[in-house]
Amino acid sequence: MARGRISRLSVRDIRFPTSLGGHGSDAMHTDPDYSAAYVILETDAEDGLKGYGITFTLGRGTEVVVCAVNALAHHVLNRDLGDIVGDFRGFYRQLTSDGQLRWIGPEKGVVHLATAAVLNAVWDLWAKQEGKPLWKLLVDMDPRRLLSCIDFRYITDVLTEEEAHEILQRGQVGKREREEQMLTEGYPAYTTSCAWLGYPDATLQQLCSEALKDGWTRFKVKVGADLQDDIRRCQLIRNMIGPEKTLMMDANQRWDVPEAVEWMARLAEFRPLWIEEPTSPDDILGHAAISKAGKPLLPGWWPYILQALAPLGIGVATGEQCHNRVIFKQLLQAKALQFLQIDSCRLGSVNENLAVLLMAKKFDEGGFLVADWLFSRMCEYVDHLHEHFKYPVRIKKASYMPPKDAGYSTEMKEESVKKHQYPDGEVWKKLLAAPGD
């Protein structure tokens, strides 16, 4: 039973200087500093538990998200946690429908990132009070209780609450077996850490070799800045991992629609499973055009390329920067993607993730997109900064192992927080004082 009045909300600007090593670099984000607006919720309950929530950022701009969190704080403070999760849909809507803050959203941008951080902290606190890791809290919920966490506004034309309930009811069959399988085998993962765009070849080769020794079979490479360099790097990594292992590519929104098709046609020889974010994350019809088969598009010396990637066996993936469930709804309606990617720091936390997953299931009952159990499903693994978290991720045979500790596993080590708080932490004081900074 969730308990306690939320007596304090604090938020900190935490940044790690990952740009110094090229970690996280891609065609659009050349110097990212992996960062977070880090929300901490405290209650007056005697258990002394705290909720920790993050929203991922890339350095500059984190202070803006921090401001947005503070602007939302009055919706949270002095509220009873039991009342919040007892009407989670209402609370979610309260945060996203603030009559004045909504104007600088709605349900997108900085305000939605801040909303996610707050809600992630709520989920962490609730799961801790229940003594369960977050995944187990969700698994054990009655379908009706789970659905009460979701705001169905704007998506009932494709998924009603009753339809969602039917999906969850059917999912009860085999649920215990799936849970046991997950606890034993984990959730399949792919690694992105080997092939950031800013890495020199020697680093790429070294990390790829180490990943192969660790049993990784799925690899993602960043592309999109220079075609000839992409061909060279993709050839390098394909030669290292061999023909049987899975390769994915990520352009991070770099291309126009025709450019995406032409570029990927040149990279098709490396047999990528998907191209991620080939164009603007807001361009639903553009993603559809890239994905679907069509008539010859490109003139001149490249006359036989089809308008889309489907004939080449390349799927389209997106979601990392999709604002909300409405964008995902339209991507599904337009059949604009084959791989749906959700992010509880971009969307409105677990609540909105659940809405998107249920829509995906509705659109693709038993098919390729959300297939039976783990077929075609995987989660991204980025092996950076886990040492700063109190409950770091566990990987076994290239699969995520379900956390066993109560909560969302979002709590950072206090020493790491103090050192990396911007701009007053020890790490940043040294960097900002360095000559030429």
Buried (B, 14 or more C-beta within 10 A) or exposed (E): EBBBBBEEBEBBBBBBBBBEEBBBBBBBBEBBBBBBBBBBBBBEBEEEBBBBBBBBBBBEEBBBBBBBBBBBBEBBEEBBBBBBBBBBBEBBBBBBBBEEBEEBBBBBBBBBBBBBBBBBBBBBBBBBBBEBBBBBBBBEBEBEEBBBBBBBBEBEEBBEBEBBBEBBEEEEEEEEEBBEBBEEEBBBBBBBBBBBBBBEEEBBBEBBEEBBEEEBBBBBBBBBBEBEEBBEBBEBBBEBBEEEBBBBBBBBBBBBBBBBBBBBBBBBEBBBBBBBBBBBBEBBEBBBBBBBEBEEBBEEEEEEBBBBBBBBEBBBBBBBBBBBBBBBBBBBBBBBBBBBBBBBBBBBBBBBBBBBBBBBBBBBEEEEBBEEEBEBEBEBBBBBBEEBBBBEBBBEEBBBBBBEEBBBBBBBEEEBBBBBBBEEBEBBEEBEEEEEE
